[in-house]
Amino acid sequence: MESTIVKNLQPEFEPVAVVWSNTIPGNAFQFKKGKFGCIIYLFAEASRRGKIAGGNRETITCKGGRAALGLGVDFNASDEQLDRYAAVFSKGLKSASNQKAYQAQLEAAPKSFRDLLKYGERRHCTAELAKDWILYGLPHYDIPYEYVLFKPLSRADADENIRAVIFPGSPIELAGLITLAGSVMPGTDPVQVPQGADCNSLAAFAYAQADLDAPRAVMGMLDVDGREVMQKRFRDDILTLTLPIPLFHRMEEEAAECVFQIPAWKRLVEH
């Protein structure tokens, strides 16, 4: 798929299309069934290595990853499970309503997860705020498709079911993209910077924006886990900007006559 934005921006890293599909190519990269894997790495495989990557409800074992892709949310499947995840998203053992039960789960967990469970992710200062985020802040989608694919944009077809396009970008590239986004939108707030795991900023929050009359771009890779992946696969100064597909199309229409064509931009990128 040719993109006017890409042609003019010439980003260092390949943008990635998020595609809903009932099939996955035989040579696509996906996690083995039953093996834990972070979906941010699927995105990285597409952007850095040019591979089609993806998964479904069986190969994405991380509950947060499934929620992020729109493959169902079950953090609140029971009161006990809601309490446990609220503790994980806040201060871990300290936030658990049933500390004895939580301690038992912590001790039974694989060693690599024990610090996470003990200290929590600290996304929320209390379990009550974490519960509110789970129930009302996190977009809840259970899409009527089997797979969510990450495709290098250059390998995606325009007639596919593309739901969003993710741009990994440097501060200069993000400045251009956000200026372009703001130029086709009313108001002064073209970017959502949501609280939550960075996997959600790649997909679920962009899905929710796409359902609005004036969808905004979604910035991501601002939490600890996301930054760790960016260190390993990209660079320390790279963030992501996910464009819901309606916004992407509006920006495509304007990209040949936008900030990318003015002398000040050319001087900036040539510096």
C-alpha positions as CSV (number, residue, x, y, z in Angstrom):
1,M,0.0,0.0,0.0
2,E,1.4,3.3,-1.0
3,S,1.1,6.2,1.5
4,T,1.4,9.9,0.8
5,I,2.3,10.4,4.4
6,V,5.1,7.9,4.2
7,K,6.3,9.3,0.9
8,N,6.6,12.8,2.4
9,L,7.7,12.0,5.9
10,Q,10.2,9.2,5.0
11,P,10.2,7.8,8.5
12,E,13.1,5.8,9.7
13,F,11.0,2.8,10.8
14,E,8.2,1.1,8.9
15,P,4.6,2.1,9.9
16,V,2.4,-0.9,10.7
17,A,-1.2,-1.6,9.7
18,V,-3.5,-3.2,12.3
19,V,-5.8,-5.6,10.4
20,W,-8.8,-7.6,11.5
21,S,-8.9,-10.9,9.6
22,N,-10.3,-14.4,9.7
23,T,-7.1,-15.8,8.3
24,I,-3.4,-15.5,8.9
25,P,-0.6,-16.2,6.3
26,G,1.2,-19.4,6.8
27,N,4.5,-17.7,7.1
28,A,3.3,-15.0,9.6
29,F,5.1,-14.7,12.9
30,Q,2.9,-15.6,15.9
31,F,3.5,-17.0,19.4
32,K,3.2,-20.8,20.0
33,K,-0.1,-21.8,21.7
34,G,0.3,-21.7,25.4
35,K,3.5,-19.6,25.4
36,F,3.4,-16.2,26.8
37,G,4.4,-13.3,24.6
38,C,3.9,-9.5,24.6
39,I,2.1,-8.2,21.6
40,I,4.4,-5.2,21.4
41,Y,7.0,-7.7,20.0
42,L,4.5,-8.6,17.3
43,F,4.3,-5.0,16.3
44,A,8.1,-4.8,16.4
45,E,8.5,-7.8,14.1
46,A,6.3,-6.0,11.5
47,S,8.1,-2.7,11.8
48,R,11.7,-3.7,12.2
49,R,11.8,-7.0,10.3
50,G,9.1,-6.5,7.7
51,K,7.2,-9.6,8.8
52,I,3.5,-10.1,9.0
53,A,2.7,-10.9,12.6
54,G,-0.4,-11.5,14.6
55,G,-2.4,-13.8,16.8
56,N,-5.8,-15.0,18.0
57,R,-7.5,-15.9,21.2
58,E,-5.5,-19.1,21.5
59,T,-2.0,-17.8,20.7
60,I,-2.3,-14.6,22.7
61,T,-2.2,-15.9,26.3
62,C,-1.7,-12.5,27.9
63,K,-5.1,-11.2,29.1
64,G,-3.9,-7.7,28.6
65,G,-2.7,-8.5,25.1
66,R,-6.1,-10.0,24.2
67,A,-7.9,-6.9,25.6
68,A,-5.5,-4.6,23.7
69,L,-6.2,-6.3,20.3
70,G,-10.0,-6.4,20.9
71,L,-10.1,-10.2,21.5
72,G,-12.2,-9.9,24.6
73,V,-11.7,-8.5,28.1
74,D,-12.0,-10.8,31.1
75,F,-10.2,-8.8,33.9
76,N,-13.6,-8.6,35.5
77,A,-14.8,-12.1,34.9
78,S,-15.4,-12.5,38.6
79,D,-15.1,-10.3,41.7
80,E,-12.0,-12.2,42.8
81,Q,-10.3,-11.7,39.4
82,L,-11.2,-8.0,39.3
83,D,-9.7,-7.6,42.8
84,R,-6.5,-9.4,41.7
85,Y,-6.0,-7.3,38.6
86,A,-6.8,-4.1,40.4
87,A,-4.0,-5.0,42.8
88,V,-1.6,-5.8,39.9
89,F,-2.4,-2.4,38.2
90,S,-1.9,-0.5,41.4
91,K,0.5,-1.5,44.3
92,G,0.5,-5.2,44.2
93,L,0.3,-7.0,47.5
94,K,-0.1,-3.8,49.4
95,S,-3.3,-3.1,47.4
96,A,-4.8,-6.6,47.5
97,S,-8.1,-6.8,49.3
98,N,-7.3,-10.4,50.3
99,Q,-3.6,-10.3,50.9
100,K,-3.4,-13.9,52.1
101,A,-4.9,-15.2,48.8
102,Y,-2.8,-12.8,46.8
103,Q,0.4,-13.9,48.6
104,A,-0.3,-17.5,47.7
105,Q,-0.8,-16.6,44.1
106,L,2.5,-14.6,44.2
107,E,4.4,-17.5,45.6
108,A,3.0,-19.9,43.0
109,A,3.8,-17.6,40.1
110,P,6.9,-18.1,37.9
111,K,9.9,-16.3,39.3
112,S,10.0,-13.8,36.5
113,F,6.5,-12.5,37.5
114,R,6.9,-12.3,41.2
115,D,8.3,-8.8,41.4
116,L,5.4,-7.6,39.2
117,L,2.9,-9.2,41.5
118,K,4.6,-8.0,44.7
119,Y,5.0,-4.4,43.7
120,G,2.3,-4.0,41.1
121,E,2.6,-1.9,38.0
122,R,1.8,1.4,39.8
123,R,-0.5,2.6,36.9
124,H,-2.9,3.6,39.6
125,C,-2.3,4.8,43.2
126,T,-5.2,2.7,44.6
127,A,-7.0,-0.5,43.7
128,E,-10.3,1.5,43.5
129,L,-8.9,3.7,40.7
130,A,-7.6,0.6,39.0
131,K,-11.0,-1.1,39.2
132,D,-12.6,2.1,37.7
133,W,-10.1,2.0,34.8
134,I,-10.7,-1.7,34.2
135,L,-14.5,-1.2,34.1
136,Y,-14.9,2.2,32.4
137,G,-11.5,3.4,31.1
138,L,-10.2,0.5,29.1
139,P,-12.0,0.0,25.8
140,H,-13.9,-3.3,25.8
141,Y,-14.0,-5.0,22.4
142,D,-14.7,-8.6,21.4
143,I,-14.3,-8.3,17.6
144,P,-16.1,-10.7,15.2
145,Y,-12.8,-11.8,13.6
146,E,-10.4,-14.5,14.6
147,Y,-7.1,-12.8,14.1
148,V,-5.6,-9.4,14.5
149,L,-2.6,-8.9,12.2
150,F,0.3,-6.4,12.3
151,K,1.3,-5.8,8.7
152,P,4.1,-3.5,7.4
153,L,2.1,-0.8,5.8
154,S,4.0,-1.3,2.5
155,R,2.7,-4.9,2.5
156,A,-0.9,-4.1,3.3
157,D,-3.6,-3.8,0.7
158,A,-5.9,-0.8,0.7
159,D,-9.0,-3.0,0.5
160,E,-8.1,-5.0,3.7
161,N,-9.9,-4.5,6.9
162,I,-7.3,-2.0,8.3
163,R,-8.4,-0.5,11.6
164,A,-5.4,1.7,12.5
165,V,-1.9,2.6,11.3
166,I,1.0,2.7,13.9
167,F,3.9,5.1,13.3
168,P,7.0,4.5,15.4
169,G,8.6,7.9,15.4
170,S,11.4,10.2,16.7
171,P,10.5,13.5,18.2
172,I,10.9,15.3,14.9
173,E,8.8,12.7,13.0
174,L,6.1,12.9,15.7
175,A,6.1,16.7,15.5
176,G,5.3,16.5,11.8
177,L,2.6,13.8,12.2
178,I,0.9,15.6,15.1
179,T,1.0,18.9,13.2
180,L,-0.6,17.1,10.2
181,A,-3.2,15.4,12.4
182,G,-4.1,18.7,14.0
183,S,-4.4,20.4,10.7
184,V,-7.3,18.2,9.6
185,M,-9.1,18.2,13.0
186,P,-11.2,20.8,14.8
187,G,-10.0,22.0,18.2
188,T,-6.6,22.0,19.8
189,D,-6.3,18.4,21.1
190,P,-5.4,16.0,18.3
191,V,-3.7,13.4,20.5
192,Q,-4.9,11.1,23.2
193,V,-2.2,10.0,25.7
194,P,-4.1,7.2,27.6
195,Q,-3.2,5.6,30.9
196,G,-2.7,1.9,30.6
197,A,-0.3,-0.7,29.1
198,D,1.3,0.3,25.9
199,C,-0.2,-2.6,24.0
200,N,-3.6,-0.8,24.5
201,S,-2.2,2.3,22.8
202,L,-1.4,0.2,19.7
203,A,-4.9,-1.0,19.1
204,A,-7.8,-0.8,21.6
205,F,-7.7,2.9,22.3
206,A,-7.4,3.6,18.5
207,Y,-10.5,1.4,17.9
208,A,-12.4,3.5,20.4
209,Q,-11.2,6.7,18.8
210,A,-12.3,5.5,15.4
211,D,-15.9,5.2,16.8
212,L,-16.0,8.9,17.5
213,D,-17.0,11.7,15.1
214,A,-13.6,13.3,15.4
215,P,-11.1,10.6,16.2
216,R,-7.7,11.5,17.6
217,A,-4.3,10.0,17.3
218,V,-3.1,7.8,20.2
219,M,0.4,8.2,21.6
220,G,2.1,5.2,23.2
221,M,5.3,3.6,24.5
222,L,5.3,5.7,27.6
223,D,5.2,3.0,30.3
224,V,8.0,0.9,31.7
225,D,7.2,-2.2,29.7
226,G,6.9,-0.3,26.5
227,R,10.1,1.5,27.0
228,E,11.9,-1.8,27.6
229,V,10.7,-3.1,24.3
230,M,11.7,0.1,22.5
231,Q,15.2,-0.2,23.9
232,K,15.5,-3.7,22.6
233,R,13.9,-3.3,19.2
234,F,14.0,0.4,18.3
235,R,15.8,3.3,20.1
236,D,15.4,5.2,23.4
237,D,13.9,8.2,21.6
238,I,11.1,6.4,19.7
239,L,7.5,6.6,20.7
240,T,4.4,5.4,18.7
241,L,1.5,7.4,17.3
242,T,-1.4,5.2,16.3
243,L,-3.8,6.7,13.7
244,P,-7.4,5.3,13.7
245,I,-8.1,4.6,10.1
246,P,-10.6,7.4,9.6
247,L,-8.0,9.9,10.7
248,F,-5.3,8.2,8.7
249,H,-7.4,8.7,5.5
250,R,-8.0,12.4,6.3
251,M,-4.3,12.9,6.8
252,E,-3.5,11.0,3.6
253,E,-5.6,13.5,1.7
254,E,-3.8,16.4,3.1
255,A,-0.2,15.0,3.2
256,A,0.8,16.5,-0.2
257,E,0.1,20.0,1.0
258,C,1.0,20.0,4.7
259,V,3.8,20.9,7.0
260,F,6.1,18.5,5.2
261,Q,6.3,20.8,2.2
262,I,7.3,24.1,3.9
263,P,10.9,25.3,3.9
264,A,11.1,25.2,7.7
265,W,10.3,21.4,7.8
266,K,12.9,20.7,5.1
267,R,15.5,22.6,7.0
268,L,14.6,20.7,10.2
269,V,14.9,17.2,8.7
270,E,18.0,18.1,6.7
271,H,19.8,19.4,9.8
